[in-house]
Amino acid sequence: MPSNVTLTAEEPLLLEARRKASSQDTSLNELFRGWLLEYVSDPQSGTSYQHLMDQLGYAAAGRRFTRDDLNARS
């Protein structure tokens, strides 16, 4: 049996989200249900940050940057 959930968001954000959902022929309710299902089905949901960092482990700057390097303007 479905249960009601109360969420809080700014009115402009809700309006834009409703417009976008409508343009995709769906509703915020359907999108939320889909997100909720994906969230509970994802085995990495509790460790998503660490999972992302593990996936990006191949990326390396190649060297250590100095403060001057980081603040340089192109």
C-alpha positions in Angstrom: 0.0 0.0 0.0 1.5 3.4 -1.0 2.4 5.9 1.8 2.6 9.6 1.5 5.9 11.4 2.0 6.4 15.1 2.7 9.4 16.8 1.1 10.4 20.5 1.4 11.9 22.5 -1.4 11.8 26.1 -2.6 8.8 27.0 -4.8 10.9 28.0 -7.9 12.7 24.7 -7.8 9.5 22.8 -7.6 7.9 24.7 -10.5 11.0 24.1 -12.7 11.0 20.4 -11.7 7.3 20.1 -12.5 7.9 21.8 -15.9 10.7 19.4 -16.7 8.8 16.3 -15.6 5.8 17.4 -17.7 8.1 17.9 -20.8 9.2 14.3 -20.3 5.5 13.1 -20.0 5.9 12.1 -16.3 5.4 13.5 -12.9 7.5 14.4 -9.9 5.8 11.5 -8.1 6.9 9.0 -10.7 10.4 10.4 -10.8 10.7 10.2 -7.0 9.5 6.6 -7.0 12.0 5.7 -9.7 14.8 7.5 -7.8 13.8 5.7 -4.6 13.8 2.3 -6.3 17.2 3.0 -7.8 18.6 4.2 -4.4 17.5 1.1 -2.5 18.7 -1.2 -5.3 22.1 0.3 -5.6 24.6 -1.8 -3.5 27.0 1.2 -3.4 24.4 3.7 -2.2 25.9 3.9 1.3 29.4 4.2 0.0 28.9 6.2 -3.2 31.6 8.7 -2.4 34.2 6.0 -1.9 33.0 4.1 -4.9 33.4 7.3 -7.0 36.9 7.8 -5.7 37.8 4.2 -6.5 36.5 4.7 -10.0 38.6 7.9 -10.4 41.8 6.3 -9.0 43.3 6.2 -12.5 43.4 10.1 -12.7 46.6 11.7 -11.7 47.9 15.2 -12.1 51.3 13.9 -13.1 53.1 16.2 -10.7 52.6 18.2 -7.5 51.5 21.7 -8.2 52.9 24.7 -6.3 50.7 27.5 -4.8 51.9 29.7 -7.7 50.9 27.1 -10.2 47.4 26.8 -8.7 46.9 30.6 -8.6 48.4 31.4 -12.0 46.1 33.1 -14.5 46.0 32.1 -18.1 
